[in-house]
Amino acid sequence: MSAPLLQIQDLHFAYGDVHVLHGVSLEVQPGEIVTLVGSNGAGKSTTLRNVSRLLKPRSGTIVFDGHDLTRLASHQVVELGVVQVPEGRRVFPEMTILENLRMGSYIKSARAEREKNLERGMTLFPRLRERSGQQAGTLSGGEQQMLAIARGLMARPRLLLLDEPSLGLSPLLVRTIFDTIVEINKQGTAVLLVEQNVYQSLRIASRGYVLETGRIALSGGGKELLENDKVKAAFLGA
């Protein structure tokens, strides 16, 4: 097996006196979709925020393609090719779709391929092309999620961090979002996906990790975890 693209080892994090992550270790290989699942409050989003350097861990290592991310600022992490699409979309509501997308290509390496990346996003999400002049705040929740993902792709990520992309969406749009994540991965972008929709996320995952109260409780292939009795009982109503 090749060296991991992302490797997290023994990651600890606390909000003040509240210890949230207790020695989390996981990895993402080049070309993989890796899913991190768990209940509310398990520490999934906190793990992503540590990777993208929005939070500072107490201890542990986070290495991306040989670079120690814990020594870098968040904008330097983006420049290396790690881009997070946050929970709750967080688009710029007063800006148009096109203006939001252009905001995603602010780093120097991405500006040179801005038009190519615009075309990629609008091909993945044709609805964005149809409404490119519309203010983002007037879009539906599903359309805003499409925009948030497309904006993340504007920075040409090698690893895309997705935080709850299906949250609040209709079942039809959920399937569309997950199918698009598969297509993004086929185009060469590795994905680390945090999700409460355990079935859909493990369905598309190369591998998965189950996080329970800040600790990795289970890991394995996506399909393997879907068949695991503990996963079925805890998340799939079986």
Secondary structure, DSSP 8 states (H G I E B T S, - for coil): ----SEEEEEEEEEETTEEEEEEEEEEE-TT-EEEEE--TTSSHHHHHHHHTTSS--SEEEEEETTEEGGGS-HHHHHHHTEEEE-TT----TTSBHHHHHHHTT-SHHHHTTHHHHHHHHHHH-HHHHHTTTSBGGGS-HHHHHHHHHHHHHTT--SEEEEESTTTT--HHHHHHHHHHHHHHHHTT-EEEEEES-HHHHHHH-SEEEEEETTEEEEEEEHHHHHT-HHHHHHHS--
